[in-house]
Amino acid sequence: QVQLVESGGGLVQPGGSLRLSCAASGIAFSLYVMGWYRQAPGKQRELVATINSASSTNYADSVKGRFTISRDNTKTTVYLQMNSLKPDDTAIYYCNARWSREFWGQGTQVTVSS
């Protein structure tokens, strides 16, 4: 059974930081492209960042220079370090695993507000 379990979301003030984690099980983790997506109320789900099996990364323009995606294949976990958070970053953040098949986590809420 494949599971992607996100954690680390919460409420943070503008300018603050959060680190999201996604623990994967049931997949050959090192082969998968891992990603973070987000969906704000009333908006479509959008790509935040991806990291492939060679640890090459890709970021949405809106988060470049502020967010960092990384992976630990020994822990089958992908991370998203989010710095200089803005109210526009408020959304549900979803973990994604994609290779031969695609899987999604249940999401974790990130709220940036004073």
C-alpha positions in Angstrom: 0.0 0.0 0.0 1.4 3.4 -1.1 1.3 6.2 1.5 2.5 9.7 1.3 2.2 11.4 4.6 2.8 15.2 4.9 3.6 17.0 8.1 4.9 20.4 9.2 2.1 22.7 8.1 0.7 25.4 10.4 0.1 29.1 11.0 3.1 31.4 10.5 3.5 35.2 10.4 4.6 36.8 7.1 8.4 36.6 6.8 8.5 33.4 8.8 9.6 29.9 7.9 8.2 26.4 7.9 9.6 23.0 6.8 7.2 20.5 5.3 8.0 16.8 5.3 6.5 14.0 3.2 7.3 10.4 4.3 6.7 7.9 1.6 6.2 4.2 1.8 5.2 1.4 -0.6 7.2 2.8 -3.5 10.7 2.6 -4.9 11.3 6.0 -3.6 14.7 6.7 -5.2 13.3 6.2 -8.7 10.4 8.7 -8.3 10.2 12.3 -9.1 9.0 13.9 -5.9 7.1 17.2 -5.9 5.2 19.7 -3.8 2.0 21.3 -5.2 -0.4 23.7 -3.5 -4.0 24.7 -3.9 -5.3 28.0 -2.5 -9.1 28.5 -1.9 -10.8 29.1 -5.3 -7.7 28.3 -7.3 -6.3 25.4 -9.2 -3.6 23.2 -7.8 -0.2 24.5 -8.9 3.3 23.2 -9.0 5.6 24.5 -6.3 8.8 22.4 -6.7 10.0 19.0 -7.9 13.1 17.0 -7.4 14.1 14.0 -9.6 16.1 10.9 -8.9 19.3 12.7 -9.6 18.3 15.5 -7.2 17.8 18.0 -10.0 15.3 20.6 -8.9 12.6 22.8 -10.5 10.7 25.6 -8.9 7.7 27.8 -9.7 8.8 31.4 -10.3 6.8 32.6 -7.4 8.9 30.6 -4.9 12.4 30.7 -6.4 14.9 32.0 -3.9 12.6 31.4 -1.0 11.7 27.7 -1.0 14.1 24.7 -1.2 13.1 21.1 -2.0 15.3 18.3 -0.9 15.1 14.5 -0.5 16.6 11.9 1.7 16.4 8.5 0.0 17.5 6.6 3.1 14.5 8.0 4.9 12.2 8.0 1.9 11.3 11.5 2.7 11.1 14.7 0.7 11.2 18.1 2.3 10.2 21.7 1.5 12.0 24.4 3.3 9.9 27.6 3.0 11.4 30.9 4.0 10.3 34.5 3.7 6.7 33.3 3.6 4.0 35.6 2.2 0.2 35.6 2.7 0.0 34.5 -1.0 1.7 31.2 0.1 -1.4 30.3 2.1 -2.7 27.0 0.7 -3.0 23.3 1.2 0.3 21.8 0.2 0.3 18.3 -1.4 3.1 15.8 -1.8 3.4 14.1 -5.2 5.3 11.0 -6.3 5.5 10.3 -10.1 7.3 7.7 -12.1 5.6 4.6 -13.5 2.5 5.7 -11.5 1.4 8.8 -9.7 0.5 9.2 -6.1 -0.7 12.1 -3.9 -0.6 12.8 -0.2 -3.6 14.0 1.8 -2.2 17.6 2.1 -1.2 19.9 4.9 -2.5 23.3 5.5 -0.1 26.3 5.5 -1.5 29.6 6.6 0.6 32.8 6.5 -1.1 35.6 8.4 -0.4 38.2 11.0 
